[in-house]
Amino acid sequence: MGIKEKRARYKEEFRREILDAARELFITEGYEKFSMRRLAEKIDYSPTTIYLYFRGRDDLLFAICEEFFGNFSAQLDRIRTVFPQDPVETLRHALLHLMNFGLENPNQYKLIFFTKSVYGTREELVKKESMARNTYFALKEMVQDCIDAGELKDMDVEVMVDTLAIASHGLIAKTIYGATVPKDRSGTVALTLADVLLQGYRK
């Protein structure tokens, strides 16, 4: 491995260390109490060094969210390969993947979806390239595939995506904040919710 490759590898490893530590601090201390100085103390580097990689806490939060949406987008691609001829089943598994992630990783889910929005409004999200934007468009495409196949009602795609997302988020929020869904039943509730939502849009 040459010098350039070693430097690039070191930079990527250090960036990974920063992000992992930042994610932990965001989760344990919250967005409002997060500080670059506290992060620097945690990884035993100076704040100046961290600023070479990230401009501040919003930049860090954006990177953490983008990593999630990048992984989620990749999972959507995998789901599509499993059910290439069944658009409704593809959409169903996409919803289940989102809900199961939230149920199994509540702290990370709170950080990504219930902390400060780093993407702005819907209009701002769709105008700027990001993994979150790509994920949103992928879900819209999945819904449109179901409509084109004659499986779901022909209606406003964005309204349907919003409804599916809000209902899914609602289950996770209830589980995280309300503790009204026992953990041992949350998976069954997620399955039922996905089926009920999609059944309601059947033609």
N, C-alpha and C positions, 0 to 999 in steps of 0.2 A: 504494500500500500504506500503510495507516494505521499509527499508532504501535504499537497492540496487535499487529497482524499482524507488524510488524518485530521486536518483542520476542519473540513466539512463535517466529518463524523463527530468531532468534539463539539462543534457548534450545535448540531442536531441533538446530541445527548444532553447538552446543557440546557437547550431550549425545552427539551422534554422534562428535565428536572424542575425547571421554573414552572412549567404548566401544571405538573403534578402537585407541586407544593402550593401553587396558587389555588388550584381546585379544592384542595383540602382546607385552606384558609377560608375561602368563600363559603364552604359548607359549614365549617365549625364556628366561624365568627360572623358570617354574614357580609353582604356587600357593603353596607354602610360603615362597618368597623374595619374593613379591609384597608391595608396601607402597603405601599411599596417598601417602606422601611421594615414593617413586620415581616414581609415576605423575604427581604434580604437577610434578616436575622435568622429566619427559619432555615435557609439554605446556606448560610454563612458566607454570603457575598455582599459586596457593597451595592446600594441602590443604583449607583452610577453604572455598574456592570449590567444590571438587569435592564436599565433603560436603553442599553445598546440593542436589546432584543424586543422590548415592548415599551410603548409610549406611556402606559399607565394602566390602571385597573380595568378601564373599559376595553382597552386593547387586549388585555389578558382574558377578560370574560368573552370577548368576541372570538378569540382563538379557541377557547374551550368549547363554545357553542358550535363553531364551525367543525371542530373535530367530531362532535356528536353527530351533526347533520351529515358529515361526510360518511361516517360509519353507517348511519341510518339509510342514506341513499344507496350505499353498496349493498345493504341488506335487501332493499327494495328490488334491486337488480337481480339478486339471487332468487328472491321469491318469484319473480317473473319467469325465471328459467324453469322453476319447478312446476308452475301451472300455466304454461304458454297458451293453452287452448281454453282456459277457464278464467275470464277476467274477473268474475265476481269472487271466486275463490282467492285470486291474487289480491284483490282489494281487502277481502276478509283477513287474510294473513298479514297484510300490511298494518291493518288496525290492531290486530292482536300483538304484533311485534311492538308497536308503540306502547300499548297498554301494559304489556308484560315488562317492558323495560322500566316503565314508571313504577310498577308495583314491586319489582325486584331491586330497583335502585332509586328509592324515594329521594334521597338527598341530592343525587346528581340531577334528577328530574326537576326538583324544586329550583336548583341553580339555573338550569337551562330555560325553563318555561315560566317560573314564578319570580324571577329576579328582574332587574332592569332590562327592558328590551334594547338589545344592541342593534336591532335591525330597523327600528322605527316603525312607521305605519305600514299597512299592507302595500300602499302605493310606493313607498320608499323601498320596501323589500323587493318588489318585482322589477324595480328599475336598476338595481345594483347587483352585479354578479356576486354570488355567494353560494355556499353549499346549502344554506337554508332555502334560498330561492330555488335551487335545483330540486330540492326535496319537495317543495310546494308544487312545482310544476309537474313532478313525477306523480304525485298524488292526484293532481287534476287530470293527468293523462290516464291514470288507472280508472278514474271515474268515467271519463269520456269513453274509454274502451268498453266499459259495461253498458253505457248508453248506446254506443254504436252497434254492439252485439245484440241489442234488443232485450237485454236482461233487466235494465233499470229504467225508470221513467225518464223521458226526455225533458229535462228541466235545466235551470241554471246550474252549471257545473260548480261555480264558486260557492253557491248557496249549499249545495250538497257536501262539498269538501268542508265548509265551515261547520255544518251540522255534525258531520262525522267526527271532526276534530274536537269540537266543543264537548260533545257527549263523552268521547274518550278521555279528554282532559278532566271532565267532571268526575268520572269514576276514580281517577287517580287522586284528584284533589280531595275527594271525600275520604279516601283511604288514608291519605297522608295527614290531613288536618282534622277530619272529623272522627276517624277511627270507627266509622259505622259499618265498615265491611270487614269481617274477620279475615285475617290473613289466609287461613286455611280454605276460605271460600272465594277469595279474590280472583283466582284463576278461572273458576267456574262462572263467576259473575261477568268477567271479561268476555268469555266465550258467548255467554247468553246475550250480552249487550251488542256484540258484533253481529250476531245472528238477527237480533230484533231490529237493529238499525238498517241492515241491508234488506231485510224482509219488508220493511216499511217503504222502501223505494222500489220494490219489485213492480213490474208492469202488471 
